[in-house]
Amino acid sequence: MSKNKTFTMIKPNAVKNGHIGNILADISNAGFRIVALKMQKNAVEAYRNFIGATNPEEAAEGTIRKKYGASKQMNAVHGSDSDENAELECNFFFAKSERYSKDGIELLD
């Protein structure tokens, strides 16, 4: 089977209703390979609030780092601290052909 690419976007109402995870799981379970993801609108700040302070001992209850981090060095997840660093880090880990378009996710079958 050829590796054709397609584009999909999870629409705002599905995001609002909390279906992102289930939709991504369904896409993956159907045999598509998600090669890049992007969520727009203040993603850096929103994600850093979600994951919590770098030091799990200082992170707010319910954050990823509070729940899963063992120490400041072993804090479970990384989150870019600025739009500029997010771009640098994405360029390091993703080839241009693997990256998302500006409006959604790209899938390979």
C-alpha positions, 0 to 999 in steps of 0.5 A: 500500500502506498503511503498517501497522506491525508489531512484531518482536523478535529472540529471545535465542537468535538474539542469542546466536548472532550473527544480529542483523545477518543478521536485520535484513538479511533484514527490510530486503531483504524490503521492510520499513523498520526505523524504530527499533531498541533493544537492552536490558541495559546498552546504553550501557556495552556500546556505548561499550566496543564503539566505543572511546575518543573519541580513536581513538589511545587506543581499544582494538584492534578497536573501531569508532573504532580501525578507522575513526576519523581523529581525536578530532573525526572518530571515525566514530561517536557513542555516548550516554554515559548513559541520560539523554543517550541518551533526549535524543538519541533524542528529538532524532532520532526522533519518537515514532511512529518509536520502538521499543516497549520490547520490540522493533523496529517495522517499516513495509511 
